[in-house]
Amino acid sequence: MSSEDTFTIAIDGPAGSGKGTIAKELSKILNYHYLDSGAIYRVIALAIHNKKLEFNQEKKIVELLKEIEISFEFDKTFLDGKDVSSEIREESISKLASKIAQNQELRKSLLSFQRSFAKKPGLVAEGRDMTTVVFPGADLKIYLDASVEERSKRRHKQLILKGNNVNIANLVTEIALRDKQDKERVHSPLVIDDEAHIINNDGLSVEETINKILALIN
């Protein structure tokens, strides 16, 4: 096991593959702790924005980590005790998060913090490098995938429900570009770990996808 008496499930996958929703629901079903690694970078991006720092001020950003407190409660994300779940989903924060995620010193500094979530009885962690870098010794590794077209449809539906008028063709282009950036970045690129079980959830419901993972656990 990844640590004594702690079962760790690591889930990686591209943007829009549904890993956030799947990981949250899975953690509730199993009564495990939950780690959204992407939200960590978003919270740090918000903290940087609040402190009026620039994304390339690497040393100051690493120092900032010692001053802030990040915590999760299933659907909610907190910065210094304040619920920032909505703020970290703003487009400007998302873009800043993508930039700071390329900061190698920051990624190294976050490793021990991310690994601290692996506590009894277990953990479900999702992101881009959970199976390869953060939890290479995870008990179960999942690579959750879906086609660009399927992921674009999901994102389009989400944005329409929020009242946004978006072009699905533009979403296809944006998601394909995001995939390229994630797979080609120098530090901790998105790759499929040799031990990972690949699940393509095109046409699958959340429940059907979770059942596939539960079957692997059992």
Protein Blocks (a to p, Z undefined) as FASTA:
>chain_A
ZZehiacddddddehilmmmmmmmmmmmnopacddfklmmmmmmmmmmmnopafklmmlm
mmmmmmpccddehjacceehiacklmmmpfklmmmmmmmmmmmklmmmmmmmmmmmmccf
bdcdddjklmmmmmmmbfbdcdddddfklmmmmmmmmmmmnopacdfklmmmmmmmmmmm
mmmpmbhpadddfkbccddfehiafklmmmmmmmmmZZ
